[in-house]
Amino acid sequence: METLEWARNSIICLAIEPMPDPDLRILARFLPEFESPDFPLGVWSPMQQAEDGVYTMPYVTLSPVVEEFVQAAYDGGWVLCDLDWPKWKETEEAITRYRDPDALARATPHQLAQLLTVFIRQDRFVEGALLDDVKSGHVLAILRRAAELLGSGEPSSEC
């Protein structure tokens, strides 16, 4: 019976205590590559028709560095599994952080994770969405903010 009580209390604690922010170093290590002027982002492959008449729809092939970045974001906890990202991306906070570079430059680690979750998860449903976010500089701005937070030693965000 004592074990059951401990397990029940542990589950409650996990549900109440906020998760710590992911490690900023995971993002910041990609900054030099994303800032490089000859950084390969990815490419669109055009629609093609095979000899048998079957069409292949256009699709994006992300560069190996962008693919590694996406995997590191998942592995490092930067893609939030508990975020209702389709709903969150419609909020005033999300729209402001996306449209206003100054607001993004003040983002907390948790807000960076929310934005990355939208960018990366949305790409699973909208082909090329992540490539657009990389090309537009939004991902680079997130990496710069992560490096700034890491260098400043600012405390972690509020959730």
N, C-alpha and C positions, 0 to 999 in steps of 0.2 A: 504494500500500500504506500510506503514511503517513496518508492521509486515513481509511482504514478503521480504523486503530488509534486515531486521534483520536475517531472516531465511537463506537467500542466503549467507550473510556474515558469519554466524555461520557455515554453511556447508563448505565454502571455508576455514575457519580457521581450522576446524577439519581435512581437507584434507592436509593442509600445515604444521601444527604443529605436530611434532613427538609425538607419544604416550609415556607417561612416562614408565620407566622400571617397570616390575612387582616387587612385594615386595619380597626381598631376604629371609625374614623370613619364607615364605611359603615353600621354599626348605630346608633351613637350619634346620628346625625342624625335618626333616626326617633323618638327618645325624646320630644321635646315633643308630637308628635302622638298617640303612644300613651298619654301621660299625661293628655291632655286629657279632662275629664269627659264631653264630648259627642263623643268620638271615634267615628266610624262604623266598626264592625267588619265587618259583613257581615250577610246575611240568608239564611234558608232560604226557598226557594220551595216551596210545597206540591205534592203530587201533583195533576196535573190530567188531565182526560179531554177530548180534542179531539172535535170533532163527528163524526169518523169512527170514534170509539171507541178510538183509540190513547191510551194513558196516557203521560204524562211523569212519571218518578219524581222525588221531591223532590231538590233540589240546592241547593248553597250558591253565592251570589254574594258574593264578598269585596268590601269597599270598595276604591275606587281606591288609597288609601294602603296598604292591606294588599297589594294586587296589586303596587304599586311596591316595597314592602318585599321581597316574595318575589323579584321580578326582580333587585333589588339584591343580595340574598343569593346568588343564582346567579351573577350577574355578578362579584361581589366575592370569590368563592371561599369563602363561608360554607357552601355546600352541598358537602360532601366527596364527590367522585365515587369515591374509593377506600375508603369506609367501607361495610362490610357492616352497614348500619343495622338490618335486621330482627334480626340476631344481637346487635349491640351493645346495642340497646334492652332486651334481656333480661338484661344483665349487672348485677351489684351496683352498679357505678359509675353506670350510667345510671339505675337505679331510685332510687338515693340522690339523685342530682342532681335528679331529677324530683320526688320526694316531699318532700325536705328543703330548705326555703328557705335555711337557713344554708349547706348544702352548695353550693347554686346560687350563693349570694352569694360563695363562694370559688372559683368555677370559673375555670379558665384560658381564654384565648382558644380553644385547641384544643377544650376541653370544651364551650365555647359552640357552636362549629361542629358538634360531634358532635350536640348536642341539636337545633340548628336543622335539621340534615340529617334527623334523625328526624321532626321536626314537619312539615317541608315535603314530604319524600318520602312520608311516610305518608298525607298528604292526597290524593296521587294514587291511592291504593288504598282509602282509607276517607273517604268524602265527609263533610266537616264536621270532620275531625280538627284541621286548622289553626285553624279558627274556634273550636273548643273550647279549644285551647291559647292563643289570644289572649284569649278571654273569661275563662279561669281565671287569667290574670295571668302565666303562664309566659313568654310572649314578652316581656312588659313587664319581667319580672325579668332576662331575658337582656340586654335593651337597657340596663337600669340598670347591670348588671354591666359591660357593654362601656364605658359612659360612665365608670364608676368606674375601670376599668383605664386608660382613655385619660387621665383627669385625674390619676391617680396616677403615671403614667410607669413603672408596674411593667414589668419585663422580660417578654418573650414567654414563652409556656408551654413546658413540656416536652411532647413528643408522646406 
